[in-house]
Amino acid sequence: MTTPEMTRLVAEKNARVYHLGDPAAATEVWFVLHGFGQLAGHFIKTFESAARPGRLIVAPEALHHFYTDHRAKKVGASWMTSEDRDAQIADYVHYLDRVAERFPLRGGAGRIEVHGFSQGAATAARWVALGKVRPARLVIWGGEMPPDPPVETWKDRLSSVELAIVMGDQDEYYSSDRVDVAAEKLDAAGINYALHRFKGGHVVSPEVLAVLAGG
């Protein structure tokens, strides 16, 4: 039986990126990455309360779309799957770097934050580890730091980043024990972080968001 051979090629793809605020006046940019099965146009509304003059909120949409409900033709997006995962990670890191280039800070200086929710949390962390972005703060919402690359290998990058992990006490995907294990790994690696717990489930907490946004 003949074994099929695989050829790789790079294909350009259209992507949707939503933003709140005036890009020309931005002295602060928040990149907010949605979770599995969500769409950026809906997800960015979660951060409306964090909008401020001079603060630009940018929500890129993941490149893979699928029907989350065939009957209703409801569509969601995903950052990656386990299939050909290394190539998919490289693709979205490159894509997010392009997004950051499209929404630069005014004068090239100011504050950058990266927020990732659920599946977008691992995506956000990998972008900070492997991409060109250099945020002042990385916020992990309803998720955890990915096992790859190991945090020990990009500890130098994290040393200049304020890391915040935000978890609900009723999160159906991340139990308190799982959060504690993840925190222990960060402690063992000597990574500084702030752990914010709130009463609620697998959501972006408006109360914690208000604190992180400065009231």
C-alpha positions, 0 to 999 in steps of 0.5 A: 500500500502506498504511503501518502506524502504531505506537503506544507505550504503557507496560505494567506487567510482573512481574519476579523479583529474588533476594537473599542477606542481610537487607535490613533489616540492609544497610549494603552492597548489591551489585547483580549483573546476569546475562549473556545467556541466564542466570536470576538465581536461578542467577546469584546463586549465583555470588556466595554466597562474597561474602556477609557480615553487613551485605552484601546481594546483589541479582540482578534478572532481565532482563525478556525470556525465551526458550527457550535449548533448546526440547527441554529447555524450558530458559529464559534471559533477555536484557536487550535486543536490537537491536530498538527498543534505545533504548526497551529501554535506557530500560525496564531503566534504569527497572526497575533504579532500581525495584529499587534503591528496593526494597532501600535501605541501612539508614539511607539510607547505606552502600556500593553496588556494581554488578556486571555479567557479559557482557551484564549488563556493558553493562547495568550501565554504562548503569544507572550512566550513565543511572539514579539509582544512585550506586555506590562501585564498578562491576565489569565481568565478562567484558564491556566498557563500552558504546559508548553513551552514550560514556564522555566524556559521563558522565565526571563520574559515573565520577570518583567510581566505582571501575571494575574490569574483570575478564577471563579470558585464555581468554574466548571472547567477548573476546580480549586485543586487544579488551580492550586496545582497550577499555582504550585508549579509557578511557585516552584519555578519562582514566577511571581503572580497574583491570584484573584478568586471570585464567586462565580463560574467560567466567566470574565468577572465584572468585579475583578475586571473593574479592579484590573481596569482601575475602577 
